[in-house]
Amino acid sequence: MTEEHKRLEINSSSRVPLEQWGPYLSDRQWGTVREDYSYNGDAWNYFPFDHSHSRVYKWGEDGIAGISDYFQNLCFAITLWNGKDPILKERLFGLGNSDGNHGEDVKELYYYLDNVPSHYYMHMLYKYPQKAFPYEKLKTENKKRSRLEPEYEILDTGIFTDNNYFDVDIKYAKYGKRDIAIKLAITNRGHFTAPVTLLPTLWFYNRKSNKKLNSPPKIEYTGKHAVKATHQKQGSYFLHFQPTDEWLFTDNETNFKKVTGKENDSIFVKDAFHDAIINNENRALLKERGFGTKFSPVYELEIGAGETKSVYLRLSNIEHSNPFPANIESIFEQRKAEADEFYNAILPANASADSRLIQRQALAGLLWSKQFYHYDIERWVTGTDGITPAHDNKTKGRNKDWLHLKNQDIILMPDKWEYPWYAAWDLAFHCIGIAMVDPVFAKHQLLLVMREWYMKPDGQLPAYEWDFSDVNPPVHAMAALKVYEIEKKQTGKGDIDFLKRIFQKLLINFTWWTNRKDTSGNNLFEGGFLGLDNIGVFNRNIQISDKHKLEQADGTAWMGMYALNMMDIALEISMHDPSFEDSATKFFEHFVLIAEALNEQSLWCNEDNFFYDALTQQDGPPVIMRIQSVVGLTSLFAVSVIDKNLLFKLHDFKRRAEWFEKYRKKNGKYWPNEERAQDETVLVSLVAKKRLVSLLTRMLNETEFLSEGGIRALSKFHEKNPYTVNINNTDYTIQYDPGDSTSDFFGGNSNWRGPVWMPINYLLIQSIIKFGKFYGDNVTIEYPTNSGRFLSLSEISTELIKRVASLFTASSLNTRKLHGQYNWFYSRPENRHLILFYEYFHGDTGSGLGANHQSGWTSLIAELLNEIIPEQK
């Protein structure tokens, strides 16, 4: 057992299986819904980036490469100044939703290079320009661009072209749970000596309005190149820093003069370091004060071309007489070696060096994306942030029906800058990735989002903070099964107690779906956009009129998958507890009814051999929405292969299923099963073999869905053949957009009209693997379509994984598809190992798009690569 596995084993017995300290600090807190106290719900403009330096947050903190304790009482992050910028580089810059031509967008270069679940070793890289940071240029260029034009990125500004920048390497290595060594190494990548000011910053989260303390927290100088940070609930910590001539104190309090024009009670405000370092304002007073709630030692460095200078710090609950021993570097070497040992134990030994690099950085990004998330809707609706008085608009506005929601937990975020808030279906995929390194925490996260302070009393799961009432695809049963299987493969033992706990919660959520999203009771489900934002010809969250209702092929398919996943969970539990056989039977029979509805109630188009949404009309036949998209492919997700050994042990389920089959066939009703006679293995799926072949033939056509990097969200057929439908004398049109969104649905910041998305590819590949397991060589399909090359389904799943993996893998020229037009930068020797895990990928070129650190569901590449790397003999 590795040292990291030993630590995880200890944590697994805790109520919350987490370390007290980790990368729990958000990359962005400004511009979020929970910081929005406006009258009109305009979160981006109510708390813009320009306010973030001067204005105190109410619900959390942010910083660069930061860490905090579990409750984010005490935070640490880095601050930099290149001598030219108008502000300190204290947090990552990006554009608000109204500023970017494709929605919000971070405009920085930073990379999560390494991490382990206990966070005993963490490594991150930030690239800081030596010239003035192009804040205004990034704003103005993006503001004037249309949705038809690409985003203007920081690498387009020319500021990194001549290599005049610093590589800022941030490493954390724990001596113990509450004793953390910090190494900040700055390398000058330019050709000339350049100055940089480094301010490692320690501060307390200002919780005055959220939690009353008998005594306020305090950071004070000890006189020994250390400060003592004291908190009523947390006790004391010491930040030891290497000798320097200057250190500054202030308070984490709003600078009302800058934010509202009101005079401040004190000069010791949140942004005091900005004025002190840049304008030399009150600098002596900040040093002389000797106490506060925000502190930084100041290191003014001159770094030669190609030179590296390092600064060490140590954050500990113990005051050390010798915090920086001569062998200080050894703790970083030891923890790095332990991290190597850990990943050597869980990643395939015979994988290529590049595959292991991809997997390790994908998992590191996922681990870095753990974030403290604090949001109490009831207090948010009725309270004030100290800037805007409490008002009634909130009681009638966003999330007004979620007053029970009280979140204060560490959660796996999709991306800590662009999505510093959880999304229910994203989280399910994150848990699959994190299960590779920490299955106990993966199980905790799935159970957490279904607890009573998350799940609505009626069973609805919270979607995301912009609108908790939106509906995400029901993928949590699938994720629970996958996490269970990953842990069972690792340990040899499945956690049946986990399956029982989550089954009860999922049962409540499944009931909500059947009651709320099948209003006609015909097993055809709605759901709105279902996480696919702008996949439809019109916004599927909006009812076109009282005379129309959209019956969704994907809504129905997702529910078919959900029913089948619940059946599989119940069957697995039944092997240990036969009382769950009844539940397995219930979900099997419900699945049959959903399969019947999908296949026989107008959603299947015989002419196209494809599933489509149908818009029902009161005064006419249904309008079939003939859009060739992943909506029609979701039917492939619902598939299960039931082993004969299981059927022989579960007599009641087998008997009931056989009776139900005979009854339906006798009465000429739809039946979704196929059996393999030689071993009595049963395949249960939404699509029969003939339709499976038809769908895959379309999906594997390179002129339609199949791209070099995986399956597109919308068929390339619509590039030359846009689809238009006229409803109530209004034309609605959709066409293939392989890159950034040209639609303003959902802010225009994501696109399901052509790009490749990892979660959809993951689900399709997993389904094809199951079909291949059942059919073996008995079903072969042309791959690619019209190529004349026929492969089994198992072989096709392998080929699809290779296509998705090709987005990340390095070519012989040291380029990667995902870097697209910026390979000139990433093919430099010092950057070749840097990989970004984008939100989605261009449908033609494979270049990365959307949130560029969406390590959440894009980290699924790590699990997919395991499928094609042969086990070592």
DRENMARVEX-299891 format. One line per 3 residues: number of its first residue (from 1); their letters; for each residue x, y, z of C-alpha. Coordinates in steps of 0.02 Angstrom, whole numbers. Example, Ala and Ser with C-alpha at 12.3 -4.5 7.8 and 13.67 -1.06 7.14 Angstrom:
// DRENMARVEX-299891
1	as	615,-225,390 | 684,-53,357
// end
This chain:
// DRENMARVEX-299891
1	mte	0,0,0 | 70,170,-50 | 90,311,76
4	ehk	-51,405,-10 | -165,254,0 | -129,243,186
7	rle	-182,424,208 | -341,392,108 | -381,240,215
10	ins	-371,347,371 | -480,483,293 | -609,354,237
13	ssr	-663,328,417 | -703,513,439 | -880,581,424
16	vpl	-817,687,280 | -672,597,192 | -567,752,165
19	eqw	-407,833,225 | -427,990,329 | -319,1087,205
22	gpy	-329,1080,16 | -351,1183,-144 | -523,1236,-85
25	lsd	-506,1418,-137 | -607,1472,-289 | -522,1547,-441
28	rqw	-666,1671,-454 | -795,1730,-330 | -847,1894,-415
31	gtv	-987,1891,-544 | -1073,1742,-461 | -1257,1730,-417
34	red	-1223,1709,-232 | -1133,1878,-227 | -1275,1962,-322
37	ysy	-1387,2074,-217 | -1447,2181,-362 | -1627,2228,-396
40	ngd	-1624,2154,-572 | -1524,1993,-550 | -1378,2051,-657
43	awn	-1240,1958,-565 | -1100,1999,-686 | -1123,2187,-680
46	yfp	-1172,2196,-496 | -1004,2125,-439 | -881,2149,-585
49	fdh	-696,2110,-589 | -654,2293,-556 | -739,2279,-385
52	shs	-655,2117,-335 | -496,2199,-269 | -588,2323,-158
55	rvy	-750,2240,-107 | -773,2103,22 | -859,1943,-31
58	kwg	-1003,1875,72 | -1002,1691,22 | -821,1643,-9
61	edg	-648,1698,-65 | -540,1683,-221 | -357,1689,-268
64	iag	-219,1619,-379 | -158,1442,-340 | -237,1458,-169
67	isd	-271,1343,-23 | -387,1356,126 | -450,1253,270
70	yfq	-608,1152,250 | -723,1295,305 | -618,1427,218
73	nlc	-586,1525,377 | -403,1553,332 | -341,1570,152
76	fai	-172,1578,66 | -134,1626,-114 | -3,1717,-215
79	tlw	-2,1898,-273 | 117,1969,-405 | 164,2135,-484
82	ngk	272,2159,-638 | 302,2344,-605 | 189,2398,-748
85	dpi	12,2343,-709 | -117,2464,-635 | -168,2329,-508
88	lke	-84,2186,-419 | -108,2016,-497 | -210,1951,-351
91	rlf	-338,1849,-447 | -364,1783,-623 | -438,1904,-748
94	glg	-577,1865,-868 | -730,1937,-954 | -906,1943,-889
97	nsd	-1049,1872,-989 | -1092,2038,-1072 | -910,2073,-1116
100	gnh	-860,1913,-1205 | -925,1879,-1379 | -960,1700,-1323
103	ged	-1003,1731,-1142 | -888,1731,-991 | -709,1686,-1023
106	vke	-548,1679,-920 | -401,1767,-1004 | -250,1694,-914
109	lyy	-125,1553,-937 | -119,1431,-791 | -103,1242,-776
112	yld	-141,1111,-644 | 10,998,-657 | -1,879,-510
115	nvp	-102,836,-356 | -150,689,-246 | -316,663,-154
118	shy	-243,707,17 | -158,861,-58 | 5,813,26
121	ymh	83,865,-140 | 13,995,-261 | 92,1082,-410
124	mly	22,1223,-517 | 99,1338,-647 | 49,1518,-684
127	kyp	120,1620,-829 | 136,1806,-790 | 181,1933,-927
130	qka	326,2053,-898 | 240,2187,-1000 | 83,2274,-939
133	fpy	-60,2148,-933 | -177,2188,-1081 | -336,2211,-980
136	ekl	-415,2344,-1090 | -362,2266,-1254 | -442,2101,-1205
139	kte	-602,2192,-1157 | -617,2302,-1311 | -568,2170,-1440
142	nkk	-691,2042,-1373 | -828,2172,-1350 | -825,2223,-1532
145	rsr	-821,2045,-1601 | -980,1958,-1656 | -1034,1781,-1613
148	lep	-976,1730,-1787 | -797,1775,-1743 | -678,1680,-1628
151	eye	-638,1742,-1454 | -488,1857,-1435 | -373,1763,-1318
154	ild	-221,1820,-1219 | -105,1727,-1338 | -178,1835,-1478
157	tgi	-119,1995,-1394 | 64,1961,-1432 | 115,1980,-1252
160	ftd	188,1804,-1245 | 261,1801,-1421 | 438,1851,-1373
163	nny	443,1747,-1214 | 450,1898,-1100 | 353,1819,-959
166	fdv	379,1731,-793 | 339,1550,-756 | 275,1551,-578
169	dik	285,1375,-507 | 181,1347,-351 | 210,1189,-249
172	yak	136,1131,-85 | 207,987,16 | 135,939,184
175	ygk	242,886,330 | 78,839,414 | -108,875,402
178	rdi	-87,1052,471 | 94,1086,427 | 120,1141,246
181	aik	282,1188,157 | 259,1310,13 | 382,1339,-129
184	lai	360,1483,-251 | 487,1471,-392 | 488,1608,-523
187	tnr	581,1582,-688 | 617,1722,-811 | 579,1650,-983
190	ghf	632,1812,-1068 | 797,1874,-1136 | 830,2014,-1013
193	tap	834,2038,-826 | 661,2085,-764 | 586,2139,-596
196	vtl	440,2056,-510 | 363,2086,-339 | 298,1933,-249
199	lpt	171,1948,-107 | 122,1778,-33 | -42,1825,49
202	lwf	-128,1756,203 | -302,1817,251 | -461,1777,344
205	ynr	-628,1757,255 | -738,1900,315 | -887,1809,388
208	ksn	-957,1949,495 | -1128,1947,412 | -1138,1757,402
211	kkl	-1070,1696,569 | -1051,1795,728 | -891,1766,828
214	nsp	-861,1813,1008 | -687,1873,961 | -635,1929,785
217	pki	-497,1834,694 | -325,1914,696 | -157,1899,608
220	eyt	-12,1974,706 | 176,1984,687 | 274,1874,807
223	gkh	442,1962,784 | 526,1810,706 | 485,1823,521
226	avk	319,1742,559 | 140,1792,592 | 14,1708,705
229	ath	-162,1690,635 | -291,1661,772 | -471,1610,744
232	qkq	-600,1570,876 | -655,1407,795 | -496,1357,706
235	gsy	-364,1393,836 | -195,1467,788 | -85,1447,635
238	flh	87,1519,600 | 146,1577,431 | 336,1573,428
241	fqp	417,1669,286 | 596,1687,231 | 682,1849,285
244	tde	632,2006,192 | 639,2190,236 | 455,2223,218
247	wlf	288,2149,263 | 116,2227,258 | -44,2215,358
250	tdn	-221,2269,318 | -398,2207,346 | -512,2110,231
253	etn	-639,2251,232 | -726,2341,89 | -649,2502,23
256	fkk	-814,2596,20 | -730,2750,-52 | -691,2658,-213
259	vtg	-848,2552,-220 | -985,2674,-166 | -900,2842,-137
262	ken	-933,2832,50 | -787,2878,163 | -695,2734,247
265	dsi	-674,2719,434 | -493,2664,409 | -354,2655,281
268	fvk	-337,2469,317 | -452,2402,180 | -450,2252,64
271	daf	-354,2335,-79 | -229,2431,29 | -83,2327,-38
274	hda	-123,2385,-215 | -102,2567,-171 | 47,2534,-58
277	iin	149,2436,-186 | 100,2528,-344 | 76,2707,-280
280	nen	180,2698,-120 | 23,2755,-26 | 19,2719,162
283	ral	155,2590,136 | 247,2629,298 | 85,2628,397
286	lke	38,2457,331 | 206,2388,386 | 206,2472,556
289	rgf	31,2413,601 | 87,2237,645 | -86,2156,642
292	gtk	-243,2137,535 | -345,2006,443 | -240,2011,285
295	fsp	-51,1995,276 | 89,1985,147 | 278,1981,158
298	vye	351,2079,10 | 490,2008,-100 | 556,2126,-233
301	lei	653,2016,-352 | 766,2048,-501 | 775,1891,-605
304	gag	900,1868,-745 | 861,1792,-914 | 831,1606,-891
307	etk	859,1621,-703 | 747,1548,-567 | 726,1622,-394
310	svy	631,1531,-256 | 543,1587,-98 | 491,1465,38
313	lrl	353,1484,166 | 277,1368,295 | 98,1370,359
316	sni	82,1268,517 | -19,1249,675 | 149,1241,765
319	ehs	273,1383,787 | 438,1314,723 | 606,1373,786
322	npf	686,1317,623 | 546,1320,491 | 666,1312,342
325	pan	798,1179,374 | 945,1162,256 | 859,1014,175
328	ies	693,1106,149 | 690,1044,-31 | 685,864,29
331	ife	502,875,86 | 451,923,-92 | 556,782,-164
334	qrk	482,657,-41 | 301,706,-74 | 331,708,-263
337	aea	404,532,-250 | 251,476,-151 | 138,552,-284
340	def	235,456,-418 | 215,297,-317 | 29,327,-300
343	yna	-1,355,-485 | 112,209,-531 | -6,102,-428
346	ilp	-167,160,-511 | -118,199,-691 | -75,63,-818
349	ana	109,20,-804 | 127,-14,-990 | 46,148,-1049
352	sad	151,268,-1151 | 233,414,-1063 | 115,534,-1153
355	srl	-41,435,-1103 | 14,438,-921 | 47,625,-934
358	iqr	-129,653,-1001 | -209,544,-867 | -109,621,-725
361	qal	-142,801,-775 | -327,763,-803 | -340,692,-628
364	agl	-233,832,-555 | -350,961,-630 | -499,870,-556
367	lws	-417,870,-384 | -369,1054,-397 | -552,1090,-436
370	kqf	-613,1046,-262 | -691,1206,-196 | -772,1269,-37
373	yhy	-949,1315,-87 | -1056,1420,31 | -1234,1471,-11
376	die	-1385,1484,102 | -1533,1534,-9 | -1648,1586,134
379	rwv	-1518,1706,205 | -1470,1764,30 | -1649,1806,-16
382	tgt	-1686,1902,143 | -1515,1976,182 | -1395,2112,124
385	dgi	-1214,2116,71 | -1183,2282,158 | -1191,2375,-7
388	tpa	-1371,2354,-62 | -1511,2350,68 | -1623,2197,78
391	hdn	-1766,2210,-47 | -1921,2112,-100 | -1862,2077,-278
394	ktk	-1765,1926,-219 | -1918,1845,-142 | -1996,1843,-316
397	grn	-1840,1811,-418 | -1704,1682,-449 | -1708,1523,-344
400	kdw	-1852,1586,-236 | -1919,1407,-223 | -1757,1338,-151
403	lhl	-1759,1413,23 | -1714,1244,98 | -1545,1243,6
406	knq	-1404,1273,130 | -1236,1225,56 | -1071,1238,147
409	dii	-963,1097,80 | -811,1053,-24 | -875,1009,-198
412	lmp	-794,954,-360 | -822,1101,-476 | -828,1094,-666
415	dkw	-702,1237,-675 | -656,1352,-530 | -655,1508,-639
418	eyp	-789,1489,-772 | -903,1376,-669 | -859,1406,-485
421	wya	-1025,1327,-439 | -1082,1147,-453 | -1196,1082,-589
424	awd	-1289,923,-546 | -1254,822,-702 | -1074,883,-717
427	laf	-1042,823,-540 | -1097,647,-585 | -961,637,-717
430	hci	-832,715,-601 | -865,574,-479 | -821,444,-610
433	gia	-652,527,-636 | -616,554,-451 | -660,372,-416
436	mvd	-499,323,-504 | -398,406,-365 | -520,423,-219
439	pvf	-678,317,-233 | -729,356,-54 | -738,542,-92
442	akh	-829,504,-256 | -964,412,-160 | -973,554,-33
445	qll	-1002,682,-172 | -1143,582,-251 | -1229,560,-84
448	lvm	-1199,742,-37 | -1296,816,-184 | -1444,708,-135
451	rew	-1446,758,48 | -1595,856,115 | -1500,1021,112
454	ymk	-1474,999,-76 | -1619,896,-145 | -1786,984,-147
457	pdg	-1919,904,-35 | -2013,846,-191 | -1859,754,-255
460	qlp	-1787,877,-381 | -1598,896,-384 | -1526,1072,-390
463	aye	-1463,1108,-567 | -1342,1255,-542 | -1350,1421,-452
466	wdf	-1406,1525,-602 | -1567,1426,-595 | -1579,1280,-475
469	sdv	-1748,1235,-552 | -1676,1196,-723 | -1671,1012,-765
472	npp	-1510,917,-797 | -1504,741,-868 | -1530,607,-735
475	vha	-1358,528,-740 | -1327,499,-555 | -1381,318,-552
478	maa	-1262,285,-697 | -1122,373,-604 | -1158,279,-443
481	lkv	-1145,113,-534 | -983,164,-619 | -905,225,-456
484	yei	-958,61,-375 | -878,-39,-516 | -716,61,-514
487	ekk	-694,37,-327 | -740,-147,-338 | -608,-173,-472
490	qtg	-478,-83,-366 | -515,-167,-200 | -602,-328,-248
493	kgd	-752,-281,-142 | -909,-186,-190 | -986,-62,-69
496	idf	-1165,-126,-58 | -1205,-7,85 | -1165,139,-32
499	lkr	-1281,68,-165 | -1420,48,-39 | -1401,226,26
502	ifq	-1399,306,-144 | -1537,195,-212 | -1659,266,-84
505	kll	-1616,444,-135 | -1623,405,-320 | -1793,327,-296
508	inf	-1859,495,-234 | -1782,586,-382 | -1848,457,-506
511	tww	-2022,482,-436 | -2005,670,-460 | -1961,642,-643
514	tnr	-2111,530,-675 | -2230,649,-586 | -2166,814,-658
517	kdt	-2091,775,-828 | -2218,651,-896 | -2371,762,-878
520	sgn	-2473,661,-1003 | -2435,496,-918 | -2384,418,-1084
523	nlf	-2201,383,-1037 | -2141,517,-1157 | -2037,638,-1056
526	egg	-1999,823,-1067 | -1863,911,-969 | -1816,1065,-1068
529	flg	-1639,1091,-1125 | -1577,943,-1020 | -1401,1011,-1008
532	ldn	-1383,1026,-1196 | -1410,1215,-1196 | -1439,1262,-1379
535	igv	-1458,1091,-1460 | -1635,1129,-1513 | -1702,1238,-1651
538	fnr	-1780,1345,-1514 | -1751,1358,-1327 | -1823,1194,-1262
541	niq	-1846,1270,-1089 | -1983,1383,-1158 | -2157,1324,-1206
544	isd	-2192,1392,-1380 | -2378,1412,-1344 | -2521,1335,-1245
547	khk	-2564,1232,-1399 | -2394,1149,-1414 | -2295,1029,-1307
550	leq	-2123,959,-1344 | -2103,773,-1317 | -1917,743,-1310
553	adg	-1826,594,-1380 | -1681,629,-1264 | -1791,661,-1112
556	taw	-1873,492,-1141 | -1706,406,-1177 | -1625,480,-1021
559	mgm	-1769,410,-918 | -1752,242,-1003 | -1569,243,-952
562	yal	-1617,298,-777 | -1741,155,-757 | -1615,29,-821
565	nmm	-1478,96,-706 | -1597,82,-558 | -1636,-97,-610
568	dia	-1451,-137,-618 | -1419,-61,-446 | -1565,-158,-373
571	lei	-1504,-319,-453 | -1329,-295,-383 | -1399,-263,-209
574	smh	-1516,-413,-227 | -1366,-528,-237 | -1337,-483,-54
577	dps	-1513,-431,-1 | -1655,-521,-93 | -1782,-392,-32
580	fed	-1724,-279,-175 | -1785,-401,-308 | -1956,-316,-305
583	sat	-1874,-149,-346 | -1773,-226,-486 | -1935,-295,-560
586	kff	-2023,-128,-542 | -1888,-33,-637 | -1874,-169,-769
589	ehf	-2060,-157,-806 | -2056,33,-805 | -1910,26,-927
592	vli	-2013,-84,-1044 | -2152,46,-1046 | -2029,187,-1082
595	aea	-1949,85,-1221 | -2120,54,-1297 | -2162,240,-1293
598	lne	-1997,292,-1371 | -2006,165,-1511 | -2192,168,-1552
601	qsl	-2259,343,-1517 | -2198,446,-1665 | -2020,485,-1606
604	wcn	-1940,360,-1726 | -1934,416,-1908 | -1933,268,-2028
607	edn	-1882,378,-2173 | -1723,438,-2086 | -1696,289,-1970
610	ffy	-1673,410,-1826 | -1756,472,-1666 | -1821,651,-1659
613	dal	-1914,764,-1539 | -2098,787,-1579 | -2196,948,-1556
616	tqq	-2376,898,-1522 | -2516,1015,-1577 | -2695,1031,-1517
619	dgp	-2759,1064,-1692 | -2650,952,-1799 | -2531,805,-1810
622	pvi	-2364,810,-1717 | -2222,909,-1797 | -2071,794,-1807
625	mri	-1915,900,-1772 | -1799,820,-1899 | -1637,882,-1820
628	qsv	-1498,755,-1831 | -1416,780,-1662 | -1360,685,-1508
631	vgl	-1542,698,-1454 | -1574,553,-1572 | -1423,455,-1512
634	tsl	-1463,460,-1326 | -1570,305,-1351 | -1406,209,-1359
637	fav	-1366,253,-1178 | -1497,135,-1106 | -1420,-38,-1116
640	svi	-1387,-174,-991 | -1315,-349,-1005 | -1381,-466,-871
643	dkn	-1268,-613,-834 | -1343,-787,-821 | -1268,-816,-648
646	llf	-1366,-668,-582 | -1528,-730,-658 | -1506,-904,-585
649	klh	-1487,-831,-410 | -1632,-709,-421 | -1777,-826,-450
652	dfk	-1916,-701,-417 | -1847,-572,-539 | -1818,-705,-671
655	rra	-1992,-778,-649 | -2076,-607,-656 | -1976,-550,-808
658	ewf	-2019,-710,-902 | -2204,-690,-862 | -2201,-508,-917
661	eky	-2116,-556,-1081 | -2242,-693,-1120 | -2388,-579,-1079
664	rkk	-2329,-436,-1189 | -2280,-546,-1335 | -2444,-640,-1325
667	ngk	-2538,-475,-1335 | -2431,-406,-1477 | -2346,-275,-1370
670	ywp	-2170,-205,-1386 | -2029,-305,-1306 | -1851,-235,-1285
673	nee	-1752,-393,-1240 | -1637,-508,-1335 | -1563,-668,-1267
676	raq	-1406,-760,-1313 | -1459,-941,-1317 | -1292,-1024,-1280
679	det	-1270,-949,-1107 | -1439,-867,-1073 | -1362,-694,-1056
682	vlv	-1494,-560,-1078 | -1475,-393,-1168 | -1597,-257,-1116
685	slv	-1593,-98,-1221 | -1700,42,-1290 | -1659,-6,-1469
688	akk	-1673,-172,-1557 | -1530,-237,-1663 | -1597,-168,-1827
691	rlv	-1617,8,-1758 | -1450,-5,-1668 | -1365,-39,-1834
694	sll	-1459,105,-1917 | -1412,229,-1781 | -1230,176,-1779
697	trm	-1220,185,-1968 | -1272,367,-1956 | -1162,403,-1806
700	lne	-1006,328,-1886 | -1022,428,-2047 | -884,558,-2063
703	tef	-998,671,-2164 | -1121,668,-2019 | -1076,636,-1836
706	lse	-902,558,-1839 | -759,683,-1828 | -573,651,-1807
709	ggi	-593,689,-1622 | -752,595,-1583 | -941,609,-1605
712	ral	-1010,781,-1646 | -1160,852,-1552 | -1248,896,-1716
715	skf	-1229,810,-1883 | -1119,894,-2012 | -1264,859,-2130
718	hek	-1341,1021,-2068 | -1191,1122,-2127 | -1265,1126,-2303
721	npy	-1441,1078,-2251 | -1501,1192,-2109 | -1662,1136,-2029
724	tvn	-1806,1261,-2021 | -1978,1243,-1944 | -2119,1370,-1945
727	inn	-2221,1382,-1786 | -2354,1515,-1762 | -2289,1605,-1918
730	tdy	-2113,1614,-1847 | -1966,1525,-1929 | -1843,1435,-1816
733	tiq	-1679,1376,-1894 | -1531,1272,-1839 | -1371,1232,-1932
736	ydp	-1204,1149,-1899 | -1084,1260,-1800 | -924,1163,-1766
739	gds	-848,1294,-1650 | -907,1429,-1532 | -1092,1461,-1516
742	tsd	-1176,1577,-1640 | -1335,1570,-1536 | -1369,1678,-1384
745	ffg	-1463,1540,-1292 | -1400,1527,-1113 | -1285,1675,-1134
748	gns	-1206,1606,-1292 | -1063,1528,-1196 | -1083,1347,-1245
751	nwr	-1125,1259,-1406 | -1210,1093,-1439 | -1228,1126,-1626
754	gpv	-1073,1036,-1688 | -928,1022,-1565 | -870,862,-1481
757	wmp	-920,846,-1298 | -832,723,-1183 | -982,666,-1077
760	iny	-1084,618,-1230 | -938,527,-1308 | -904,438,-1144
763	lli	-1084,376,-1129 | -1091,322,-1312 | -928,226,-1296
766	qsi	-980,142,-1134 | -1143,88,-1217 | -1056,19,-1371
769	ikf	-940,-79,-1256 | -1094,-160,-1177 | -1173,-198,-1346
772	gkf	-1007,-271,-1402 | -998,-381,-1248 | -1166,-457,-1294
775	ygd	-1155,-470,-1483 | -971,-513,-1499 | -927,-544,-1681
778	nvt	-1109,-576,-1729 | -1137,-391,-1767 | -1013,-296,-1874
781	iey	-1035,-120,-1939 | -944,-21,-2070 | -818,94,-1987
784	ptn	-813,229,-2044 | -975,219,-2142 | -942,196,-2330
787	sgr	-761,142,-2297 | -787,-41,-2339 | -706,-88,-2172
790	fls	-817,-188,-2054 | -778,-202,-1868 | -859,-280,-1717
793	lse	-939,-163,-1591 | -797,-194,-1467 | -671,-144,-1600
796	ist	-774,10,-1642 | -775,66,-1459 | -585,53,-1459
799	eli	-573,156,-1619 | -687,290,-1546 | -581,302,-1389
802	krv	-428,325,-1499 | -514,467,-1591 | -559,556,-1430
805	asl	-384,525,-1361 | -309,602,-1519 | -373,771,-1458
808	fta	-245,763,-1317 | -99,659,-1380 | 61,739,-1441
811	ssl	110,721,-1624 | 287,693,-1685 | 297,882,-1706
814	ntr	252,908,-1522 | 81,978,-1565 | -88,929,-1492
817	klh	-254,953,-1582 | -333,1036,-1431 | -206,1179,-1436
820	gqy	-265,1224,-1611 | -192,1386,-1677 | -88,1407,-1520
823	nwf	26,1259,-1549 | 163,1385,-1589 | 166,1421,-1402
826	ysr	139,1246,-1336 | 270,1165,-1448 | 407,1265,-1360
829	pen	515,1148,-1254 | 460,1224,-1088 | 275,1207,-1134
832	rhl	263,1038,-1219 | 202,952,-1062 | 59,1074,-1034
835	ilf	-115,1008,-1071 | -282,1097,-1053 | -446,1004,-1028
838	yey	-573,1106,-1122 | -761,1108,-1101 | -786,1046,-1280
841	fhg	-690,1031,-1445 | -709,1098,-1621 | -808,977,-1728
844	dtg	-688,990,-1876 | -516,1034,-1807 | -523,964,-1631
847	sgl	-459,1125,-1552 | -518,1161,-1375 | -664,1279,-1343
850	gan	-766,1347,-1198 | -699,1339,-1021 | -517,1290,-1044
853	hqs	-493,1210,-873 | -653,1107,-869 | -559,963,-792
856	gwt	-725,900,-724 | -806,795,-858 | -663,813,-980
859	sli	-557,716,-854 | -656,564,-913 | -517,545,-1041
862	ael	-414,469,-899 | -542,331,-875 | -567,305,-1062
865	lne	-381,281,-1090 | -385,136,-967 | -505,48,-1086
868	iip	-379,39,-1229 | -216,12,-1134 | -195,-177,-1122
871	eqk	-167,-248,-950 | 11,-297,-910 | 34,-485,-918
// end
